Amino acid sequence: MTFLSILCALLIEQLKPLRADNPIYGAIKLLAARMESWFNAGHAHHGKLGWFVVMLSLMIPTGLIYWLALRISPFTALAWNILIVYLTLGFRHYSHYYSSIQLALTNGDDVTARSLLADWTRQDTSGMEASEIARVAVEKALVTTHRNVFGVFFWFLMPVGPACAVMYRVAEYLARAWNEPDHMKNEVFGVFAARAFYWIDWIPARLTAVAFAIVGNFEDAIYAWRNFASRWQDEAVGIILAAGGGALGIRLGTPLQSAAIVMPEDLSNPDPELIEGEVPPGEEPNARALQSTVGLVWRALLLWMLMLLLLSMAVWLG
């Protein structure tokens, strides 16, 4: 049932992509904003309480409906699973931005590529050269694909899969919504949300990196993961991008050019293979790197689906 649910949801999304501004996502954003306004009194434990209220208010109904659907018939449960996977996946939410940026860079239209990248990432792209535009687009695509696809896959495999898939996507959103906006950066309300998502995403992030390594340049992916992932402030992002860049044979995460990446000022016990001034293996990203990224993501997706199929067959035969 798990494999069929994901396969059907992927096929439906290819035919009818769910917009990122759909009403269901809007309702969850409104709920998160309401919880923040009701519970935020300047203490970290208020954020913890608000996080659990949001999670339980969404996970419990999802799990109960799944249980009732199982009681009715397996086909009803399958339909509910497909709906939840469809709603939690985001494989094509932002594909139009990525495709348009790739086309603009291929045609040498850096101005349009900068504008599209600014709309997508909500960051200042003025003055970016073509290689930097390509780099940021590839980084955004790899992280977005992990959080909108592969992370959902992992948690959907857990018991009461629909509720766990909802948990993952909502936890990812709360970690951003309660920490990243300017008015929340100095608040402690979002500390628990960020920490909770760190642990929720701990295993999925590493599985995604392994998948990139298997379907790409394995040696460079593992080398970059081992030696360069710590250059990112976000550990999970560093692992995904280091492995993804190594698998693609391109250089991601230029520390001085990306606000999401920092070079540690003091590396205690540095890897003996690292020397001062060493850079990750690979070439500077260009328009071709965007197409290579699409291929890497699709190969990783096929790898996940193959593993799910084998797991499902083992369950059926067992």
N, C-alpha and C positions, 0 to 999 in steps of 0.2 A: 504493500500500500504506500509506503514512503517513497519508493522509486517512482511509482505511477503518479503520485501527487505532485512531485517536483517536475517530472517530465511534462505532465499536462499543463502545469502552471507556466513553465517556460514556453511551451508552444502557444498558449493563450497570450502571454505577454509579447511574443514576437508578432502576433497578429493585432493585438490591441494593447499597446503599452499603457501602463497606468501613469498618469501625470503626477509630477511631484507635488502639485498644488491641489490634489484631489480633496474632496470634503472629509474623508476619513482621517487623512493626515492632518487636515486643518483642525478637526475636533480634538485630536491628541495634542496638538500644539496649544490649543486653547486650554485644555485640561492642565497641561504642564505649567502654563502661565498662571492659571488660577491657583494651583497648588503653591507656586512660588509666592504669590501675593498673599495667600492665606497663612502660610507656615513660616515665611522668612522673617524672623525676628532678630537676626544678627548672630545666631549661634549655629554651630555645625550640626548639632543633634536635631535641629529643626529640619535641616536638609535631609537627614537620614529618615526622619518620620515622613516627610513629604514624598520621598522616593518610594518608600514601601506602600504608601497609600495609592500612588499612581500605578505602581506595578500590580498590586492586588486587585485594584478596580478594573484592570484590563485582563489580567491572567486568569482570574477566577471565572468570569463569564465565558472566556474562550475555552477553558478546560471543561467546564460544566456542559457546554454545548457539544463539545467533542464526545464526552461520556454519554450524553443522551443520544447523539447520532449513532454511536456504536450499539446502543441498546435497540435502536430502530432497525438498522441494517448496515452491513459493511459499505454498501454503496453510498449511503447517507454520510457516513464518516469520511469516505473518500472525497465526496463533494465538498464537505467542510474543510478538509485538509487542503484541497486544491485552492479553495477561496482564500484561506489564510496564507498559504505560500505565495499566491498571486499578490496579495496585499502587502506582504512583508518583503518580497523580492523587489529589487530596483535595478534589474539588469539594463533596462533601457531608459531609465528616468532622465539621464543626462547625455544619452548617446548623440543627440542632435548637436549639442555643444561640441563634443569631441570630433564628430565627423566634419562639422563646419570649420573647426580650427585646422584640422588636417587638410581640408580642401584649400583653405586660405593660404596656409604655409606652402603647399605644393605649387600654388599659383603665384607665390612671391608676394602675397598681399598681407604684409605684417600688420598693417593698421587694423584691418578687419579681425585678424587673429587676436590682436591685443584686446580689442573691444569684446570679443566673444569670451576670451579667457577671464576678463574682468567681471563680466556678467556671471560667469560660472563659479569662479572662486571667491568673488567679493573682495578682491585685493587690488591694489594699485599696480597696473601693468605698464604704465607709461615708461617709455625708455627701454623696454625689454627688447632684446635682439631675438632673432628667429630661434636660435638654439635654446635660449632661456624660456621662450614661449613653449617650445616643444618639451623641454624638461618639466616645467610646471604642469603641463597638460598630462604628460605621462604619469607623473607622481599622483596627480589628482585622480586619474583613471584607475590606477592600481589600488589606491586606498579605498576609493568609492566602490569598486568592484568587490573588494574583500568584505566591506561592511554591508553592502547591499545584496550580496549573493553568497559567498563562501561561508561567512559567519552564520548566516541564516540556515544554510545547509547543515552545518554542524549541530546547531541547537535543535533543528527539526528532527534529528535522529534520536534525541533524548526521549524518555517516557513523557507522555502527554506533549508530543512534539509541537502542535499548534501553539499551545501556551508558551512553550520555551522559545519558539521563533518570535512571538510577540515580545517576550521579555528582552530578547537580544536587541531588536530594532528600537524598542522604546528606551532601553538602557543607553544605547548609543546616542539617541537624540537628547536625553536628559543630560548626559555628560557634556554635550555641546551647548545646549540651551541654557544650562545653569552655570556655565563657566566662561564661554567665549564672548558674549556681548559685552560692550564697554561697561555697562552699569553693573555687570556681575563679576568682573575680573578681580575686584578687590573684596568680594564677598566670600564668606566661608560656607555659604549655603550649599554651593555645588561641590564641595570637597568630597563628600561621600559618594555622590553620583559619579564623579570621575574615578574614584577608587574602585567602586563597584564594577564599572565597565572595564577597568583594567583587568580585573580577575575574570570577569565573564568572557573577555576577549583573549585571555592568555593562551589557551590552547588553539582556538580557531586561527589566530594570527600566525602561529608557528606552522600549523597545517597548511595554510595558504602559501607561506614561504617555501615549504617543502614541495608543494605542488608546482610552484614556479620553477624551482630548481630541477625537478624531474622532467618537466616538459621543455625546459630551456637548456642553457649552458650550465650543467650541474656544477662543475668544478669552480667556475667563477662565481656562481650564485652562493655556494657555501663559503667561499673565501671572503666575499664581500659581506655576507651575513656575519661571519665570525669577527672580521676586523673593522668594519665600518658602521655597523648598525648603531653603535653607541653615540654616533655623531648627531643623532636626532634626539630632541628633548622628549618626544613620545616614544617609548620603547617599542610598542607594537608597530607604529608607523616606520620606525627605523628598521625593524626586522623585515617588514614587507617590502620596503623600497630598496634596501640593500640587496636582498635576495632577488627582487624583481629586476633591478638594474644589472646585476651580475648575470642573470639568466638571459637578459636581452643583449648583453654586451655593450651597454651604454652607461654613461656616468650620470648618476642621479644624486641630488642632494648637495649642490655646491653650497657649502656652509655660509659663505659671506653673501649669498644672493637670495636665500630663502628664509623668510621669517619663521618657518616651521622647523628650521634646522639650526642647531647651535653647535659650535665646536667647544668641547670641554676645555676649560682653562687649565685644569690640573688632572691629568690622567694618572691615577695611582695604579701601580702594577700594569703598565702598558704591555700589550702583546709584543714579544721580542721581534716578530716579523715586521712590526710597524716601525717606520723610520720617519723622521721629521720631513714634512713636505710630501709624503706619499699620498697619492690620490687613488680612488677606486679604479679597478680595471675597466676598460671599455672606452668607447668613443664619445664625443660630445653628441647629445641628442640632436636630431634634425627631423624633417618631415617624414622621412622613411621610418624613423623610430616609432612614430605614432601607428603606422601600419603594422610594424612588428609587435607592438603592444597588443593590438587587437588579436593577432595570431596567438600570442602567449596566453591571453585571457581565455580564448576559445579552447585552446588545448588543455588548459587547466580545468576548464568547465567539463570537457569531455572526460578527463581523468577522474574528476569527482563523480560524474554520472556512472562511469564504469565501476568504480569502487562501490557505489550505492547499489548498482545492479548485482554485483557479486555478493554483496552483503544480503540483499533481498533474496537471492537464489539460495544462499546458505540457510536463511531462516525458513524459506518454503520447504526445502528438501529435508531440513532437520525436523 
